[in-house]
Amino acid sequence: MKKIYLSSIILFIFTLVACTQIDPETVLTLPQTLKEAVTIYNEKLTFLIESESETNSDNVVLTRFYNDTPYNADDMIYKDIYLEVYNKQKDNSNHVYLTEHLLQYKLLLDEINTLLVSYDIDELEANIDINFQNNLSIEANVFLSQDRGVVIKFASVSLFSEEPVFYGIKMGYENNIFFVKQFINYTERDTYSYFEFMENVSLIQISYRDEDNFRYQYVNQVDNELFEVYYASNDYGPSEYTLMWFNPDTNIRSIYHDGYDSIRHFEVFNEKTSIFDYTDYLDGNISLRFQLLEASGWDYAYLDSNAHPDEGVYKNGVMLFEPDEYRQFNVDLNYTYQFANVGVTIDLKQEELTNEILSLETYQMNFNHPEITIDYISETFYNLYEESKHLAVYRGIDFYSGNIQTTLYDEIDDDLKELND
């Protein structure tokens, strides 16, 4: 009977190990399967850069290339039609689900536990050789932990630097909650990364070398709160520092990044989508993006998949944005996927920003979020560190407290650690 069980274990290890190849050159790269297995954040910060040609004067002329599609009266669509789809739009919050990848591991774990109970097996350990197409041979130690988790440990080498790397993987249940944990240690550098997924609770990702080189990310699967702090020292240029927080109480994502391409980013969400972006490039230039379906004062939007001379929003047949007042319009209307969007991106100098622009009064409209003002944005950035620092704590360990390498290692599940520990 144990032979049947061992066959299941071999299949389990082969599937798991084959799908968790690591980029050995960085402790910040996640295993491929686990990276694909969870959707951490739906929205990505993107920047659209367009060429601008400067004349000899102080004026900057925006160069825009329109498509040559003829004007189509059917593409001038009432706002109410957009709103009919927009108001039914699916929730666009930042959920982390148990995807098909992790679900397969959970189902296999349940099958293994059923076999253990059926054959009254309380303890089992095996060393198994796995050969990957004659290119790589790994000896894995597999055992059942005291808390009845399935643990796989093996040592390998980096494919590029050939330095030794240790892997520890564990799956099981803690208080009836399914979990996946993975620990990777680059033993010569004594650096490590850690992944922890607790179903319907939280997702933790840690990469740590020292107090000047680490990443810590936390995702709350109940309210979608996301927090990340990242440091990376650089001997040949500015060091990188990033602090990001999505606050579910305010539906605001704030990002401060210092280093190359430094930015401050402020983004407001509702239950449907991102409705406002503010990006400060810390060089005197800023950009704003408005979801105009959250604004009143217009009655038509021209729908075209590419830049069109008639793109924009209209009131009584008059275009409310002059072509040199915006960088880009994005207008979408999809009944099949229940998605509607009328977004405009505006570039301007920091000193040009006014509350009248933020309220869209400058453009003869009214943005339905009067709370978004210059002072409100400034206060959010100013308070970002203090209001979020309680989230930089894992199992009582404060990532802002200094060098925590030994303390952090001690908090990792002992079942995941090196074979000789």
N, C-alpha and C positions, 0 to 999 in steps of 0.2 A: 504494500500500500504506500509506503514511503517513496517508492520509485515513481509512482504517479505524481506525488506531491513535488518531488525534486524536478520532474519534467516541467511542471508549471513554473517553478522558480527559475529554471534555466531560460524558459521562454520570456519570463518577466524581465530578467536581467538583460538578455539580449536586446529586447525592445527598448528598455530604458537607456542602457548605455549607448546603443547605436544612435539614439536620437538626442543625446546630450553632449555632443562634441563642443568643446570650448575654444574660443579664440585665445590662444595661450599668451598673446602678447599684452593683454590688458586684464587687470583684475576687475574691470568695470563691465566686461562683456558677460551677458547672461547665457546660460545654456540655451541652445537653439529651441529645444522642445518647450522648455519653460517660458522662454521668451514668446513663443507662438501660443503657448497655452493660456495666457491671461491677457486680457485687454485692459491695460492699466489706465490709459487716458485716451479719449476719443479725439479730443481737439489737440492739434499741434500748432505751435507758434510758427507762422511763416511770414516771410517778408517778400513783397513784390518790388523789384527794383527796375525802374525804367530809366532809359537814357534821357538826359536833359542837356540841351545845347545852350550855352551862355553867349549872349551877344556882348559887344563891347560896353554896353550900358549895364546898369544894375539889374535890368529885367531878366528873368529866366523864362524861356519859352518852352512849354511842354510839347514834346513831339509825340503825337498819337497817330497810329496807323489804323484807320478804319477799314472794315471789310466793304466790299462793293455790292452787298446784297441790297436789292431795291427795297424801298420803303413798302411795308405791308401793313395796311390798316388793321388787319386782324391781330397783329402783334402789339397794338396799343391797347393794353388790357386794364380794365377797371381794378382799382385797389381792392374792392370787395371780393373779387374773384381770387386774388392772391390770399386774402384773409380767410376765405372759406377753407382753403387747404392749410394755411398756416395755423389756424386755430385747432385743427385736428392733428397737427404734427406730433410725431412720436417723441417721447421723452428723450432728450439729448444729454442727460447727465452722464457722469463718468463712472459707469458701473464696472465692477470686476466680477465676472461670472466664472463658474466652473465650466470650462469649455470641453469640447470633445476629447482633446488630448489628455487632460487631467481626469476626465470622466472614465477613460479606458483604464487608467491606473487604479482608480477607485473601484471599478467593477472587478478588476483582476485581484485586488487586495481582498475584496469581499469573498471572491471565489476561493482564494487561498485560505482565508480564515474559516470558511465552511468546511474545507477539507481537513483542516487541523482539528476542528471539533468532531467531525465525523469519525476520524481515525484516532481520536483521543491523543493527539500529539501536543505536548506542552513545551517541548524544547527541541530545537533542531539547528544544526550549523553545518555548513558545507563550503568547501573551496572548489571553485569551478573555473576551468580554463575556457576562455571565449576567444575565438579566432575570427577576425574581421577580414574576410577575403584574402587571407594569407599576408595581409599588410601589417596587421597589428594583433598581438596576442596579449590578453589581459587575464591575470589571475584574480578573481573576485572572491571576497569572503562574504558569504550570505548567512544571516542568522536571524532568529526571532528574538526580539528584545524582551525584557521583562514586562514591558507594558504592551506586548503583543504587536509591536510594529515590525514590519519587514525592513531589514537594514542591509544595504549593499555597500561594501567598502572595497576600493581597489586603488592601487598606485599605478601611475602612468608617467609619460614624459611629454613635454611640450613638443608639438610637431615642428616648431620652428627653432626654438632655442635649445631643445632637448634637455631642458631643466626638469627635475622631478616634480610631479604634481600629484597630490592626494585628493581623492574624491570620497565623500561620504554622503549617502542618500538614504532617507528614511521616509516611509509612508505608514500611516496608521490612524488611529482615532484617539483623540484626547477629549474626555468628557462628551463622547458621542459626536465629536466634530472631526471630520476628515481633515488630515493635514499632509502636506508634502514639505520636506525640509532637505536642503542640499548645502553641503559645506565643501569648499574647495580651498586647498592650501598649497601655495607655491612655496615649497619647503626651503629652498635655498635663499629666497628673498624674505621668507617668513611673512608673506602677505596672504590675505585670504578674502574670499567672498562668501556670502551667506544668503540663502533664499528661504523664505518661510511663507507658505500659503496655508491659512486656516479658513476652511470653507465658511462663507457667510460671516466672517469675522474680520480678518485683516490680511494684508499682503505686505511683507517686509523684504527689502533688498538692501544688502550692506556690502560694500567693498571697502576694505580698510588696509592701508599700509602704515600710516602714521597720522598725527594730528594735522598735517598739512596736505595729506593726500587721502581723501576718503569720500565716499558717497553713501548717504543714508536716505532711503525712501520708504514712506509709510502710506498705505492706502487703507482707509476704513471702508469695509464692504457694506456697512449698514447705512451710512449717510454720505458715502463717496468722498469724504474728506481726503485730500492728498497733500502730502508735505514732502519736500525734498531739500536737502542741503548737500552741496558738493564743493570740495576744495581740490585743487590740483596745482602744486608748485611747478615752476618752470624756470630753469636755469638760463634760458635764452630769450626770455620775453616776460610779459606780465603774467602773474599767476592767475588762475581761473577760480572764480567764486560765484556760486549760484545759490540763491534762496528762492524757493517757490512754495506757494501755499494756495490751495483751493479751499476756501472757507464755505462750508455748506450753509452756515447761518446767514451769510450775506450774499451767497452765490457769486463771489468775486474770486478770481484767480489773480494773484499778484506775483510778479517775477522781478527779481533784481539780479542782474548778471554783471560782474566786473571782470575785465580781462580783455581779450580781443573781442571787438564788436560788442562793447558794453551796451546794455539797454536797461530800461525800466519798463515794465509792461503791466497794464491794468486792464482786466477783462471782466465784463459782467455777463452772467448767464441768466436765463430764465429756464422754465421747465422744458422749453423747446430747443433753444439754440443759444449761441453767443449773440448778444444784442448790442454790445459796445466794446470797442478796443481803443486803448490809448497806448501808444508806444513812443517812448522817449529814447532817442539814440545817443543821448548824452553828448551830442556835438552841436547843439543848438537847433536840431531838426526833430520834429515829432510827426506822427501820423495818427489819424483818427479813423475809425471805421464804425459806421452806424447801420443798424438794422432798421431800415425805414418803414418796415411793417409795424414798428413800435412808435411811429410818428404820425401825427395828423397834419393836415394842411395840403395834401396832394390827392389827386383822384385817378391818375393813370400812371402806368410804368410801361416803357417799351421793352418787349421781350425779344432778346436776340442772344444766341449762344456766343457770339464774338462781338468785339467792339464795333459799334454801329454809329453813324452820325446822329441818329435819333435816340440813342440810349439815354436814359435818365427818367426822372419823374416829372409830372406835369400837373398844373392847376389851371383849369379853364383854358387849356390849349397852350399854356406858356411853360417852357422848360424852366425849372426852378434852380438848376445849377448851370452856370456858364461852363463851357468846355475847359477853361483854364482854372476852374475852382476845385477840380477833383482829379485824382490819379486814375481811378477805375470804378466802374459800376459792375456789379455782379447781380444779374437778375435771373432767377430760376423759378420754374413752375412745373411740378411733376405730380400728376394725379396718382400714378401707379404707386410711387413710393411715399406719397403724402409729404411732399417737401416743397416749400415756397420760401423765396428769399429775394429781397430787394435791398442790396447792400451797396454802400458807397464808401470809398476810401479817399481821404483828404490828407495831403501833405502840407505842412506849413512850418514856419519858424516858431520856436518856443514863445518868443515875445509877442507873436501875433495871436496867441490863443486867448479867447475871451469866453465868458460864461454864455454870451449870446451865440457863439459858435457851438458850444456844447449843448445848448438847448435847441439848436437849429433855427433860432429866430433870425439869424443872419440870412438864412435861405428861405424865409417866409413860411417856415414850418414850425411845429412844436414837438420836440422829443418828449415822450411820455414818462420820462424819468428825471424829474427836476432835482432829485438828490445828487445827480452827477454834476458836480461843479469843480472848479479848479481847486478850491480848498479841500473838497472831499477826496479828490485824487491824491493831493499832496499829503493829507493826513494818513491815508491808507498806506502809502509808501513809508512814511515816517514811522508808523507804528508796526510795520511788517515784522521786524525782528522780535520786538518785545512781546507782541501778541501771539506769535507762533512758536516761541522758543520752547514752550512746554511740550511740543510735539517732537522735539529732537531728543527724545528719551526712549530707549529700548530696554525693557526689563530693569528699569531703575538706573540705567547708564545714560548719562548726559553727554551727547556728542560734542557739546560746546565746552566741556569741562577740561579738555586737554588730552594727553596721550592715554588712551583707554584700551590699548591693544590687548594687554594681559587680562584686564577685567572683562573685556568683551569675549575673549576666547573662553574664559571660565564659564560664561553664561550659555555657551552653545551646548546643546544636548550632547552628553558624553558618548552616546551611541554613534555619533557622527565623526568623532575625532580619530586621529591616527591609530593605526593598529597597535603601536607600541605604547600608547598612552595608558 
